[in-house]
Amino acid sequence: MLPNIDAANISYNLLKTAAGGGIAIGPVLLGAAQPVHILTPSATVRRIVNMTALTVADANAAR
């Protein structure tokens, strides 16, 4: 849990950079009744496909 959106964004970018060639999936808002998958306007096609797959997995897990 991070104190504000700026801290969360900095942490996300640091982890994405530290992972090297890995694929970043997220951000996902936690703590709500249901998970919230967030896409920014700069999202690539690959990120949209990955987030869609994550959303489907979450929906199937809820059944």
Backbone bond lengths (Angstrom), bond angles and torsions (degrees), N, CA, C in turn:
res aa  C-N    CA-C-N  psi(-1)  N-CA   C-N-CA  omega(-1)  CA-C   N-CA-C  phi
1 M - - - 1.433 - - 1.521 108.72 -
2 L 1.310 115.17 129.68 1.454 120.36 -177.39 1.533 109.74 -113.89
3 P 1.323 117.15 152.16 1.465 119.98 -172.27 1.526 115.63 -67.73
4 N 1.340 117.72 -28.78 1.466 119.32 -179.76 1.528 109.98 -156.86
5 I 1.320 115.76 176.03 1.462 121.10 -176.04 1.524 112.00 -66.63
6 D 1.334 117.76 -32.49 1.465 120.42 179.15 1.527 111.09 -65.68
7 A 1.321 116.98 -43.41 1.461 121.20 177.89 1.524 110.66 -64.18
8 A 1.330 116.31 -39.07 1.462 120.29 178.90 1.524 110.57 -65.23
9 N 1.327 117.37 -42.12 1.459 121.01 179.78 1.525 111.38 -65.48
10 I 1.308 117.36 -41.91 1.459 121.26 177.84 1.524 110.27 -62.14
11 S 1.320 117.26 -46.04 1.468 121.17 179.63 1.521 111.32 -62.60
12 Y 1.321 116.71 -42.79 1.466 121.24 178.88 1.525 110.58 -60.36
13 N 1.324 116.89 -47.09 1.466 120.33 -179.28 1.520 111.92 -66.88
14 L 1.329 117.92 -36.10 1.473 120.80 176.94 1.527 110.85 -64.74
15 L 1.327 116.71 -44.84 1.463 120.13 179.61 1.524 111.33 -66.36
16 K 1.328 116.75 -38.49 1.464 120.65 178.60 1.530 110.42 -63.47
17 T 1.330 116.43 -40.67 1.461 121.09 179.33 1.524 110.91 -70.31
18 A 1.313 117.43 -41.79 1.458 122.03 -178.09 1.525 112.12 -67.44
19 A 1.336 116.90 -26.24 1.460 120.43 -178.38 1.525 112.18 -72.05
20 G 1.316 117.13 -12.96 1.457 120.04 179.08 1.507 111.67 75.56
21 G 1.324 116.55 -121.55 1.453 121.57 -176.85 1.510 113.91 -84.53
22 G 1.310 118.05 7.90 1.461 121.39 -178.05 1.515 112.16 -68.15
23 I 1.299 115.47 166.04 1.447 122.16 179.68 1.519 108.30 -99.65
24 A 1.316 116.35 126.61 1.460 120.85 178.26 1.518 108.71 -90.27
25 I 1.315 116.23 130.70 1.457 121.79 175.50 1.517 107.04 -123.10
26 G 1.287 116.53 125.06 1.449 119.40 -179.55 1.508 109.86 144.03
27 P 1.255 118.76 -174.34 1.456 128.23 2.13 1.524 112.76 -79.97
28 V 1.321 115.34 158.84 1.453 122.93 176.46 1.525 107.11 -124.73
29 L 1.307 116.87 125.66 1.461 122.06 179.77 1.518 108.55 -81.28
30 L 1.335 116.81 122.05 1.459 122.12 180.00 1.520 110.31 -107.63
31 G 1.304 116.17 160.83 1.444 120.87 176.66 1.517 113.36 99.47
32 A 1.309 117.35 -9.61 1.462 121.03 176.50 1.524 108.20 -86.57
33 A 1.304 117.42 173.12 1.462 120.91 179.17 1.528 110.79 -63.04
34 Q 1.310 116.87 -33.72 1.465 123.47 177.26 1.524 107.95 -129.11
35 P 1.344 118.47 151.74 1.461 119.43 176.80 1.526 110.80 -65.64
36 V 1.322 115.92 146.39 1.461 122.21 178.22 1.513 107.29 -117.93
37 H 1.315 116.80 121.92 1.462 121.88 179.65 1.522 108.01 -100.11
38 I 1.314 116.44 124.24 1.461 121.52 -171.51 1.526 109.87 -110.56
39 L 1.322 115.63 129.41 1.458 121.76 173.28 1.519 108.52 -117.81
40 T 1.315 116.23 135.40 1.451 120.96 177.82 1.524 109.19 -92.04
41 P 1.320 117.99 162.06 1.467 120.09 178.52 1.532 113.49 -60.41
42 S 1.313 117.37 -22.76 1.462 120.42 -179.67 1.530 112.84 -88.97
43 A 1.336 117.84 9.95 1.467 121.63 -177.55 1.528 110.44 -64.12
44 T 1.317 114.71 136.63 1.460 120.36 177.55 1.523 109.62 -82.93
45 V 1.315 115.57 168.78 1.463 120.37 177.97 1.527 109.63 -60.44
46 R 1.323 116.80 -41.39 1.468 120.40 179.69 1.525 111.27 -60.41
47 R 1.339 117.23 -41.87 1.461 120.58 179.43 1.525 110.94 -66.45
48 I 1.330 117.18 -38.50 1.464 120.38 178.11 1.524 110.42 -63.46
49 V 1.334 116.71 -43.18 1.470 120.46 178.34 1.525 110.45 -64.04
50 N 1.328 117.80 -43.39 1.467 121.17 179.61 1.526 111.76 -63.91
51 M 1.323 117.13 -42.85 1.463 119.92 179.61 1.530 111.12 -68.43
52 T 1.336 116.83 -34.21 1.462 120.13 176.06 1.521 110.27 -63.78
53 A 1.326 116.67 -43.24 1.468 120.72 178.21 1.532 110.72 -63.04
54 L 1.325 116.97 -40.84 1.456 120.73 178.35 1.534 111.27 -64.92
55 T 1.322 116.47 -39.99 1.463 121.13 178.07 1.520 111.34 -63.52
56 V 1.337 116.61 -42.49 1.477 120.71 178.51 1.527 109.48 -64.05
57 A 1.328 117.48 -42.33 1.466 120.58 179.08 1.534 110.53 -62.17
58 D 1.331 116.76 -42.73 1.472 120.25 178.50 1.523 110.83 -64.27
59 A 1.321 116.98 -40.88 1.477 120.45 179.98 1.521 110.89 -65.02
60 N 1.326 117.35 -40.47 1.460 120.82 179.00 1.523 111.71 -69.89
61 A 1.324 117.70 -32.95 1.459 121.22 179.13 1.530 110.82 -69.54
62 A 1.331 116.63 -27.78 1.457 120.56 -178.59 1.528 112.37 -75.45
63 R 1.315 117.75 -15.91 1.470 121.07 -178.45 1.478 112.36 -73.12
